[in-house]
Amino acid sequence: MNLLFVNVSKNENNIMLDNAEAERYGHRVWNITNFPKSQYKSLRHIEYVSPEIESYKTAIQGAMSKYDIDYVTTQCEVLYPLLDEMQLPLLPIMDIPVDELVNKEKFYKFCVQHGIYHPPSIIPTTLEEIEHTFDRAIFVKPTNGTNGSAQLFRTADKYSMIDYLRYKNPREFLNVLQKFNMMDGFLHTQTHGKNMPKGKGIDGIKGRHIIQECVSSNLYIVVDCIIANGKISFTTMSKSINRFDDKIYAYDITGIGSEFLVLQDDDRSEKNAKEFLGPNAYRDLMNSLTTIVDKAGIKLAALNLSLIEYAAGRFFLQDLQFRPGGNRAKVIRTYGDDKRDSPYGFVRFEDLNSANIWRYV
């Protein structure tokens, strides 16, 4: 197959790995990126563009006709609205636009519509909504991945200063907006979906944001899987003890206290997954995942999902991300010999040869 990878600079290492993996399965790969030319000489068939939507659109249209492209994919969530709009043959293959699951605002609405347990969330447009919806800690994140909008930002300008932070209560968040003169900009962007014109406030907000209840829990789970040929195949799983601090909403996903499991696609996979996660987490994972696959009509995809325990034995689906090539780049860990008593070792690079979708394309 002829594949077109469309990306921005923050994804360079994963893209180089996906290029190598796709070519290993006999596919030909072309790349459109805004990478510095001198750093990525190993990528063959590459076109460099400026980081603006129109530049990408022109380059994509040219590549589609010139190279007879079969599928287009990206590591950059912020590009999915453009790729959906252009009606390109996308990987992942699914019945609804990919952005319906990638965009966190749309994904939350999808979960509500289909009865998927998800942390309570709002996309506020007024101060009253922020102040009176929650009475506990909140978590603020952009609706469209790390960039927060359909604009393409340079690497040093990807985040708003409010992104991915935990606030003790809504009032603390409002105080931060007030202190840094971002209140008008935040509400304008929430209402209109784009930043305020220059000259009307600090340009510090990068697109719409979703506010979630910050669920305190002792257990955080991350799962990678491949959906292909009507089957869900788990490739890796991890479970971790939360590592809250006073501000950052973070989890101890890769440090001491984490356990990892690599699953092979065989008759023991389901038993091993259930044993690793426990019956309750496995039940809630499968309920959420099978509903998503069914309602979104997912035919071929690599997915990364995270779950958080919100009550004894019950789990919210915290987040979902597509891994356009596969899960291999996400879970590379090299820790050397591990002396812990846990029966589950760390993930090794060589364990993950089949954790991608290229063999199904």
N, C-alpha and C positions, 0 to 999 in steps of 0.2 A: 504494500500500500504506500501511497504518497501522503506523508503527514506534514502538516504545517503547525509549528509551535509559535505562538504569539505571546510575548512576555515583556516584562519590564525588569529593570536592573536588580531589584531585590530578590529575584528568584534564580540567580545565575547558577549556583551549585546544583540545585535540584534539576535544572534544565539540562546541564551538561551530563548528569547521570541519566536522565530520561532519554537524551539523544543516544547515548551508548547502548542503553537497554533496547530501545526500539530498533536500532540498527542490528543488534544481536539477533533479533527475531526476523531479520530480513526486510524491514521497512526502510524506505528512504525518507529522510527528514530535511525539511527546510525550516529556517528560523527567521522570525522578525522580532527584533529587540532594539532597545536603546542602550545596549551595553557599550562601554568604551571599547573601541576597536582593538586596542593593543592587548587586552587581557584575555580574550576568548578566541584565540587563533585555532583551538582544537575543534570548534564548531564549524562544520562544513556547510555550504549553502546558507549563507547568512546575509540578511539585509538589515542595515542600521537605520533607525528613524528617530526623529525628534519626539519627545514625550508629550505629544498632543493627539487627541482623538482623531482628528482629520488626517494626520500623517499616517497613523496606523490604518485607518480605513483605506486610504489610497494604496498603501503597500499590500494590504490583504487582498484587495480586488485584483491587483496586478499578479500576485502570486497564484491566486486561484485559477486564473486563466492560463498563465504561463506554464505552470508545473502540473496541471491536471490533478489537483489536490483531492484526495478522497476524504480526509478528516482533518479538522482543526481542533487544537486543544490549547490550554493555557494553564500556567501555574498561578496566574494573577486574578484573584476574584473580581477586582474592579473592572476587568475587561469583559466579563460575561454579558452585561447589558448591551455592549456594542456588538459582540459576536451573535447574541440572540437576535438583535435588531437586523443584522445583515443576513439572517436566515441561512447560516452556514451549516454544513454537515459536521456537527460537533461530537467530540468525545468529552464527557460521557454521552451515551445514547439514551434518551428518555423522551417521554411524551409531552412534558411541559417544559417551558423555558428553564434553563439551568439556573438563572438568576432567581427563580421562585424559591429555590432551596438555599442558594448561596447568600442572598441578601437577608440579613438577620431580621429585619422588619417583616419581610414577606414570609420567612421561614416560621416566625412566631405565629403569624396569622394562619399559616398552613397547619401548624400543630393544633391550634385552637379548633380549626374547622374539622380536623379529623380525629380529635380526641387523644392526641399524643401528649403525655405529661411533660411539661416544660416549665422552667422557673417563671413565676409571675412577672410580666413585663409590660411596659408602656412605651409608646413613642410620643412623648409629650409635646404640646404646642403652647402651653400656658404655664405660668408659675404655679398656679393652683393645682394643676395636675401633678406636678413634681412634688409639691409640698404635702399634699393630702392623700396620695395613693399609697405610699408606704410609711410605716412607722418604725422601720428598722434599717439596717445597713443596706446600701444599694451599690450596684456595679454598673458603670457607664461604659458603653463601647459603641463604635461606629456601626451603622447598619450594613455597610458593604465592605467588610474586611478591614485590613489594616489601613487602607487609604481613606475610607470613609465616604467616598463619593465617586461619581463617574468621571472625575478629573484624574489625570495622571500626574502625580507629584514626583519630583526628583527624590532620590534616596534620602537625603537629609531633611526632607520636608514631608514625610509620610504621615506623621501623627499630629493630632491636636494634643495640647498639653493635658486635656481632661480624659484622654482615651485610656481604657483598660485599667481604671483605678477604682478602688473600693472607698466609699464614703460612709462614715458611721451612721449618717442619716441624711435625708434630703436637704435639710437646712445647711449642713456642711457643704454639700455640693453647690447650693445656691450662693453661699458665701464666697466660694472660690470664683464662680462666674462674676460676682459683683466686684471682688477684689481686683481681678485682672481685666475689668471692663469688657467682659465677654457676654454679658447677659443679653444685650440686644442682638448680637451676632448669632448667639445660640438659638434664640427664639425665632429669629428671621429664617435661619436655615431649617429649623424644624418645620416651619410653616410652609416655606416656599421650595424646599428641597435643594437650594443652592446657596452659596455664600453671599454675604452682603456685598454690594458694590464697594470698591475701594473708596476710602475717604469717609465712610460712615461707621467706623468702629475698627477695633483691632481685628485684623484678618487672621484669627487664630483657630477658627472652627473649620474642620474639613468634612462637611456633609452632615447628613442627619444621624442622630444617635438614638439608641435604644437604652432604656434604663430597666434593669432587672433587680428583683430582690436578690440580695447576696446571701445565698444559702450556706449556712455553716454546717459542715459535715465532717465526719472522720474519714470518709472514703471517697476517692475520686478515681474513675475508671476511664481508660482510653482504649478504643477498639479499632482495629483496621480490618477491612474486609474487601473482597472482590465479589461483585455481582455479575454473573455471566451465565448464559445458557439456562436461565430460569432458576439459578441456584445461588445461595449466599455462602461464600467460603471465607471463614475467618483466617487471617494470616498472623496477626500479632495482637496481644492484649497486655495491658499494664494496669495495676491497681496501686494506689498511693495514699499515704496519710497526708492530709492537708497541711500546708505550711503557711498559715496566715501570719502576716505582720500587721502593723498598725495602718498601713495604707494600701500596699499593692495587693490586688486580688490574684494570688499566686498559689500554685500547687507544687508540692515536692514530687514532680513527675519523674525526674531522672536521678534523684539522689538516694541517700540511704533511706530505707523504708519503702522503696518501690520494689515491686516484683513484676517480672516480665514472663510472658509465655509466647513461644513461637509454635504455631499450629500448622500441621501438614494437611493437605487435602486428602484425607483418607477416612476410613470407617470410624476411627477413634476421635475425630475432630470434635464432634458435638459433645461427647462425653467429657473430653479434656477441657473444653471451654466452660461447660457447666460446673465442673469441679473447681476450676480456677476462680470463676466469678462468684460462685455460690448460686443456689437455685433462684433466689429472689432477684438478684441483679440480672441473671441470664433471662429470666421470664420478662422483666421490664425491657431489657434490650431487644429481645426478639419481638415483643409486641410493637415497640416503636419502629424497629427497622423493617419488619414485614409490612407495616402500614405505609411507611414512606415508599418502599419499593412498589407496592401495589398502586397507591394513589398517584404517584408521580410517573408511573409507567417506566421504571428504570430497567433498561435492557442490558447495558454494559457500563460498569463504573467501578472505580476504586474509591472507597469511602473511609473517612476517619470520623469516628463519633466519640463524644465524651459524655459520661453520665455522672451524676452526683447524687448521693444519698440524702434525701430530704426528710425522711422519717425512717424508723426502724424497718429495714427490709423493703423500702420503696425508693425508687430512683427516678429522678428527672432526666430527660435527655437535654443536656446542657448546650451542646453545639454539634454541628455537622459540617464537614468540609469534604470537597472532592479532591482526590489525588489524581491528577490527570493521567500520569503515566502509571503510577502504582504507589505502594506504601513503602517501598524499600528505602527511599531517601529519608523518609520521616523517622525511621526507627533505628538508624545506624548508631550503635553504642559500642565503644571500645574501652573497657575498663580493666582488661587483664584478668588475672585470676581473682575470683570472688570467693571470699571465705565465709560468707554468711550461712546461717543454718537453713535458710529458705530452700525449698525444693525447686524453686523457679529461678533459673539463671538469667543473666542479662542477654539481650538480643545480640546476636552476632551477625555481621554483614553477610557471611557466607550462607546463613540459614535462609535467606530471603530471595533465592533465585527465581521463584515462581510468583512472587508477590507483586505482579503487575498485570496490566490488561493487554499487553502487546501480543501475547500468544493467542488471544481471542479475536484480534482484529483481522 
